[in-house]
């Protein structure tokens, strides 16, 4: 497996600084790496350094892409003769909450999916939840007032700020029932070819269950512990665009080398 990273915007033969530690750790483990200009890709051209070759299996590690953009990346990899490990369909499955939620709904917070501009009050008021966590299909609001609100009447305020800070809404509206997590209990796990991996080797049962239910070759699972001690799934994501979080680069690189 070959890993594909974005290059430094000013030097296409040097990895982007944000991925430098991971890049060096991966190379130290003997995993083949390639670079490409993310800026050139956004402008419509793709060139990997060194060039991709026929028969290579490529895993992207870089900035988040919208689903159509990721599809273009897969096409570019295939035009070079290589194969993307994660298909566009697999990317969408783990990148968009409404795709993965039905598969793990028993392991995570209750969620309602609505069209942008819906009558949020009419749709959500009957639920009588203590709190509502608001996001689009991919991201929540980490600036301004944040994504957690106490009333359906506040949903549109969150989306006004999402538009302000992010420029566009991806997909639609996801409203999740608020949960109280134990402070500092959030953890990230990666699943590679159906096998779950942890930074500290301890893997909760809910993560193993996600590994069994989600048909994607590489994705991330975020968990947290409720005040009563139950570990629940907070989020799934495509592993290619997921931060390492608490993972040391050497541990992540070892996982990649084993894959």
N, C-alpha and C positions, 0 to 999 in steps of 0.2 A: 504494500500500500504506500502511495506517495501522498504527502501533505502539501497543499497549495495555500500559500499565505500572501496577503497584500504586501507590496513593497513600500518602501519609504517614498513619499510623494516627490522627493527631490533626487532620489537615486534608485533606479529600478533594479539594482543588483544588491540592495540592502533591505532587510525586512523592516516593515513598519515598527517603529519603536514600541508600540503597544503590545506587540507580539514577540519582542526580542528575547526575553527570558525563555519563553516556551519554545521558540524556534531553536535556540542554542541547545536546550535540553533534549529536544527531539533529535537533532543532528548527532548529539553525543551518544544517543542510544542506537544510532545506525540507521534511522528511518530516513528515506529519501525525501527531499524537500524541493519545492519550486516556488518562485515568486511571480507575481503579476501586478501590473499597475491597476489599482482599483479605479483611479480617476480615468484612465484610458478606457477601461471596461465600461464605465458609466457613459462615456462618450461614444461607445459603439465598437471599440476594437479590443482584441484580446491577444496577448503574447506571453507565454510562460517562459521563465528563465530559471534553469535550463529548459529547453523545449520538451514538451510531453512526447511520449513515444507510444506506438501501437502496443496494446495489451496492458498498459499500466492502469491500475485502479487508483483513482484520485479522490482524496477527501479534502474538502475545503475547510479552512480555519480562518475566519475573518469576520468582517463587518456584516451586520444584519442586512438581509436583502428582502425586498418584497417577493412574493411568490413568482410573478412573471419575470422579474430580474434574475431570480435563481434559475428559472427555466432557461434563460439565455446563457447563463454560466454553464449549465449542463450541456447545452448545444455546442458551446465554444470548446469545451473539453472533448466532446465527441468528434468535433471537426478536426481536432488535433490527433485523433486516432485512439485516444484513451477512453476510459469509462469512469463516470462519476459513481462513487459508491452509493451515494444518496440520490435517488431520483427526485424529480420535481414533485411527484405525488407523495413520496415519503417526507419531503421537506414540508409540504403543506399540512400533512397529517399532524406533525408535531409542532409546527409553527403557529397554526391557527387553533385557538381554544375550542371552537365548535366542532372541530374535526376529532380531537382526542378526548374531549369531555365525555361523550356517550360511552366510550370504552372503559373509563375509569371512574364513572360518576359515583360509585359506591365508596370510593377511596378519597374523595375530595369534597370541597364545599358545594352545596347546591347552587346551580347556576341557571340563569335565564338569559337567552339570546334574543335580542330585539334588533329591528332595523333602526338606523340612525334617523332621528326625527319622529319616532313613535310617541304615542301618548304614554309617557313613562309612568305617570301617576296612576292611570287606569290599569296598566299592566302589572305594576309592582305593589300598589297599596294593599291588595287582598292578601299578600304574603305575610305582612305584619312582622318582618324581620327586625331584629334589634339594630342592624347596620347593613349597609350596602356598599360593596367594593366594586368600583366602576372601572372598566377598561375597554379598549377596542379588542379586536381579535388577537392582538399581539402584546400590547404594552399598556401599562397603567400610568398614572400621573404621579411623578416623583417630585414635581415642583409645585409652586403655588400652594393651594389648600390641600393637595393630595387627592387620592382616589376614594378614600373612605368617607361616606356620608351617612347621615342618620335618617334621611327622608327621601322618598322618590322624587320630591320636588326639586332636589338639589342635583339630580343627574345631569341635566342640561348645563349647569354651571361647570361641572367637571369636563364635559366635552368642549365647552367654549375654551377652557384652558388647554385641553389637549390640542385643539386646532391652533391655538396661539403658539404653543411651544413646539409642536411637532409638524405643523403645516397641513396635515391631512390625517383623516381617520382611516385605518386599515380594516376593511371588512365591515363590521357593524358594532353593535353595543353588547357587551357581556356584563351582566350584573351578577355578582357572586355574594352569597350570604356571608356576612362578616364573621370571622372566627377569632378567638382570643388565643394567641400563641404564647408559650412560655418564652421569656426574653432570652435571646441568644440561641434558640433551638433550631433555627433554619439550617439545612444542610443541602448540598448539591451532590447528586450521583450521576454517573454516566452509564449508559447501557450500550454495549458494543456486540452486535450479532447475537442479541438475546441474553447476554451475560452482563449482570449488573456489577459495577465497580464503585468503590468508595475510597475517599482520600485516606481514611483510617482503617479500612478493611471491614468495618462493621456495617452491614447492609440490612435495613429493616425489612420486614415482611411485605410492607406495602410497595417497596421498590422492586422486590422480586416479583410481585404480582403485576406491576407495570411492565416489567421485562417480558412477562408471559403474554400480556394482553396487547401490547403495541407492536405492530409489525413494521419496524423501521430498523435499519442496520446501525444507526448511531443517533442517540437522543439523550437529553438530560432530564432528570427528575429532581424537583425541589420538594423537600418535605419540611414539616415543622411539627412541634409537639404541642397539643392542646393543654389547657390548664389541668385537665384531668389525667394527663399522661398518654393519651392516644396519639400516635404518629399518623399524620395525614399528608396527602399530596397537596402541595400548594400550586405547583405549576409543572407543565411539561414544556420542553423546548427542543428544537433541532440542535443536536450537539455541536454542529459545525459553527454556529453563531452564539453559543453559550459561553459565558465567561467561566474561568476555572473556579472562581470564588475562593474557597478555602484550600483548594488543591495546590500543593507545591508543584512547580513546573516539572521537577524530576519524576514525581509520582505520575503525573499526567503523561509524560513522555514514555514512561515504562508501560503504561496501559496501551498507548499507541503502538509501541514496538511489539507487544504481544499480539495485537490485532493484526 
